[in-house]
């Protein structure tokens, strides 16, 4: 996984590139890649996209607003990727894309944010996140 952040014209930019593959042995349910959910192809449900090999690229832009008493932020994201039985099946025409808008406030619990996402298959999703996500610990 590659992750990078930078600033551009007052925006905080974050880029992500994720790849996972079975390189030895037989692929099975125990090492299947699960995509979907907030910031992992946001317009899809968690685990809706599964496979033995996966690629995901994402770019997020956000901007902070408000003052020291009520700091809040808003932004947008673009995610593209998919999961396949074999990387031989991977192509740009075989990827799914997700576009998201989000806004939130920083609290002592972590960020409280609301997000909505749309994908290239005409599906919508909405999220309310309170604090930090530990989803990956449980599946």
C-alpha positions as CSV (number, residue, x, y, z in Angstrom):
1,X,0.0,0.0,0.0
2,X,1.2,3.5,-0.9
3,X,-0.2,6.5,0.9
4,X,0.7,10.1,0.4
5,X,-0.5,13.5,1.5
6,X,0.2,17.1,0.3
7,X,-1.3,20.5,0.1
8,X,-2.4,22.2,-3.1
9,X,-4.1,25.6,-3.3
10,X,-5.5,25.3,0.3
11,X,-6.7,21.8,-0.1
12,X,-5.3,18.7,1.7
13,X,-4.8,16.1,-0.9
14,X,-4.5,12.4,-0.1
15,X,-3.6,9.7,-2.5
16,X,-3.8,5.9,-2.0
17,X,-2.7,2.9,-4.0
18,X,-3.5,-0.5,-2.7
19,X,-2.8,-3.9,-4.3
20,X,-3.2,-7.4,-2.9
21,X,-2.5,-10.7,-4.5
22,X,-2.2,-14.4,-3.7
23,X,1.4,-15.2,-4.8
24,X,1.9,-18.7,-3.4
25,X,-0.3,-21.6,-2.7
26,X,-4.0,-21.9,-3.5
27,X,-6.3,-18.9,-3.0
28,X,-9.1,-19.5,-0.6
29,X,-11.8,-17.8,1.4
30,X,-9.3,-17.1,4.2
31,X,-7.2,-14.8,2.0
32,X,-9.9,-13.2,-0.2
33,X,-9.7,-9.5,-0.6
34,X,-12.8,-7.5,0.5
35,X,-13.5,-4.1,-0.9
36,X,-16.4,-1.8,-0.3
37,X,-17.3,0.5,2.5
38,X,-16.1,4.0,3.4
39,X,-13.0,4.9,1.4
40,X,-12.6,1.4,0.0
41,X,-15.0,2.0,-3.0
42,X,-17.4,4.0,-0.9
43,X,-20.5,3.5,-3.0
44,X,-20.4,-0.3,-2.4
45,X,-21.3,-2.2,0.8
46,X,-18.4,-3.6,2.9
47,X,-17.4,-6.9,1.3
48,X,-19.6,-6.4,-1.7
49,X,-16.6,-6.7,-4.0
50,X,-14.4,-9.8,-3.3
51,X,-11.7,-11.7,-5.1
52,X,-8.3,-13.3,-4.8
53,X,-6.5,-10.3,-6.2
54,X,-7.4,-6.6,-6.0
55,X,-6.3,-3.1,-7.0
56,X,-7.6,0.2,-5.6
57,X,-6.5,3.7,-6.3
58,X,-8.0,6.7,-4.6
59,X,-7.6,10.5,-4.4
60,X,-9.3,12.7,-1.8
61,X,-9.3,16.5,-1.4
62,X,-10.5,18.2,1.7
63,X,-10.4,21.7,3.2
64,X,-10.6,22.8,6.8
65,X,-13.0,25.6,7.8
66,X,-14.1,27.3,11.0
67,X,-12.1,28.5,13.9
68,X,-10.6,27.0,17.0
69,X,-14.0,26.3,18.7
70,X,-15.8,24.5,15.9
71,X,-13.3,23.2,13.3
72,X,-15.0,21.4,10.5
73,X,-13.9,20.1,7.1
74,X,-15.5,19.2,3.7
75,X,-14.1,17.3,0.8
76,X,-14.6,15.0,-2.2
77,X,-13.0,11.7,-3.2
78,X,-12.6,9.5,-6.3
79,X,-11.9,5.7,-6.0
80,X,-11.3,3.2,-8.7
81,X,-10.5,-0.5,-8.5
82,X,-11.9,-4.0,-8.4
83,X,-11.2,-7.6,-7.2
84,X,-10.5,-10.5,-9.6
85,X,-9.8,-14.2,-9.5
86,X,-6.7,-13.4,-11.6
87,X,-4.9,-10.2,-12.5
88,X,-5.2,-11.3,-16.1
89,X,-8.8,-10.1,-15.9
90,X,-7.8,-6.6,-14.7
91,X,-8.4,-3.7,-17.1
92,X,-9.6,-0.1,-16.8
93,X,-12.9,-1.1,-18.5
94,X,-13.3,-3.8,-15.8
95,X,-12.9,-1.5,-12.8
96,X,-15.6,0.1,-10.8
97,X,-15.5,3.7,-9.8
98,X,-16.9,5.6,-6.7
99,X,-17.3,9.3,-6.2
100,X,-17.9,10.7,-2.7
101,X,-18.6,14.0,-0.9
102,X,-18.0,14.3,2.9
103,X,-18.2,16.8,5.7
104,X,-17.5,16.6,9.4
105,X,-16.2,18.1,12.6
106,X,-13.2,17.1,14.7
107,X,-14.1,16.0,18.2
108,X,-12.4,14.4,21.2
109,X,-13.8,11.0,19.8
110,X,-12.1,11.6,16.5
111,X,-13.8,12.9,13.3
112,X,-17.6,12.8,13.1
113,X,-18.4,12.9,9.5
114,X,-21.3,12.4,7.1
115,X,-20.5,11.1,3.6
116,X,-22.5,10.2,0.5
117,X,-21.1,8.2,-2.5
118,X,-22.2,7.3,-6.0
119,X,-20.7,4.7,-8.3
120,X,-20.7,4.1,-12.1
121,X,-23.4,1.5,-11.7
122,X,-25.9,4.1,-10.5
123,X,-25.8,3.0,-6.8
124,X,-25.8,5.4,-3.9
125,X,-24.5,5.0,-0.3
126,X,-24.5,7.2,2.8
127,X,-22.3,7.0,5.9
128,X,-22.3,8.5,9.3
129,X,-18.9,7.8,11.0
130,X,-18.2,8.6,14.6
131,X,-14.5,8.4,15.6
132,X,-11.9,6.3,13.9
133,X,-12.8,3.1,12.0
134,X,-11.5,-0.2,13.3
135,X,-13.5,-2.3,10.7
136,X,-10.4,-4.0,9.3
137,X,-9.7,-5.6,12.7
138,X,-13.0,-7.6,12.5
139,X,-13.0,-9.0,9.0
